[in-house]
Structures are given as C-alpha cells and as structure tokens.
Amino acid sequence: MTGTITKLFLDRDYGFISVRGQKQMVFFHRSRIEKLDWDQQLLQMVVEFDVYHSPRGPAAELVRPAR
C-alpha cells in the first residue's frame, strides 16, 4: 500500500499515514520503519507499507520509501 506521512510525533515515536481514498489514517510506530531516519524530514514523505490490524485499528509495518 502507498500513502503519505501526514502526522508525526517525534517525541512519542509514532505517526500517521494518509492513504488517498480512505478516511481513516494508518498508525505507525518508529520501530516499524525501514531505511529511514526518525526525523522531521519524514513529514509529507510518500511511503510504501504493509497493513496489519491492531486492536485499535489499522497499523503499518515495513514502512519504507516509495519506489
């Protein structure tokens, strides 16, 4: 799946990815990103990721730069 990182909470180690055509954003934790530094430059970055269903809703894993 592809989306854009639109919310980032650097001090809390998580953020949210918006996916075109979907109302609900996808949560991701810092531990789920690959090949990216955890900094402000992630904001508005287009990424690819896999989705899994957590108890709180959709969550992303294997978050990486889009090709």
Helices and strands as residue ranges (DSSP letters): E 2-9, G 10-12, E 14-18, E 26-29, G 30-32, G 40-42, E 46-54, E 57-65
